[in-house]
Amino acid sequence: MVTFETVMEIKILHKQGMSSRAIARELGISRNTVKRYLQAKSEPPKYTPR
């Protein structure tokens, strides 16, 4: 599962002009994961412990 901090880092790196492939390589996650969070319209839900 990708953390909220990772999602924010994906968005920041993308705004700086980095490609999805470069972001994925930098963060050690798949390109599809990067694309999924870039295409998301809202922030990911914050999960709380039970």
MARTORFI-184052 format. One record per residue: residue in three letters; x negated, z negated, y negated of N, C-alpha, C in turn. Coordinates in steps of 0.2 Angstrom, whole numbers, plus 5000, padded with zeros to 4 digits. Last residue first. Layout:
% residues N
ALAXZYXZYXZY
...
***
This chain:
% residues 50
ARG503949324999504549295001504449225000
PRO503149394984503149364991503749334992
THR503749544976503549474976503549444983
TYR503249704970503449664976503249584975
LYS503749804958503349744959503649704964
PRO503949984960504249914960503649864961
PRO503050094948503250064955503549994955
GLU503850164934503350124937503550104944
SER504550324935504550254932503950224936
LYS504450454940504650444934504650374931
ALA503050514949503550464949503750454941
GLN501950604949502650634948503150584948
LEU500950514951500950554945501650584944
TYR501250464964501250424958501250454952
ARG501050584971501650554972501750504966
LYS499650614969500150664966500850624966
VAL499050514976498950524969499450564966
THR499450544989499650474986499550484978
ASN498850664991499550664991499850594988
ARG497550634991497750674985498550664985
SER497250464996497350534997497650564991
ILE495850354990496550364992496650444993
GLY494750324982494750314990495450324993
LEU494550344969494850284971494950274979
GLU493850464969493550404965493850344968
ARG494650554976493950534978493750474975
ALA495750544968495850524975495150504977
ILE495250604956495550534956495550504963
ALA494950734960494450684958494650614958
ARG496250784963495750774969495150724967
SER496850774951497150734957496550724962
SER495650774938496050804942496350764948
MET495650694921495350704928495850734933
GLY496050674909495950744911495650754918
GLN496550554905495850574902495650644905
LYS497650544912497750554905497050574902
HIS497150514924497450574923497550594916
LEU496650384922496150434924496450504923
ILE497950324920497450324915496950384916
LYS498550344932498850364926498350374921
ILE497650264941497850334942498050374936
GLU497850144935497150174935497250254936
MET499150114939498950114932498250154931
VAL498950104953499450154950499250164942
THR498049994954497850064956498250114953
GLU498949894949498349914945498049984947
PHE499849894960500049914953499449934949
THR499149964975499349904970499549934963
VAL499750044989499450044983499649994978
MET499650005006500050005000499650004994
***
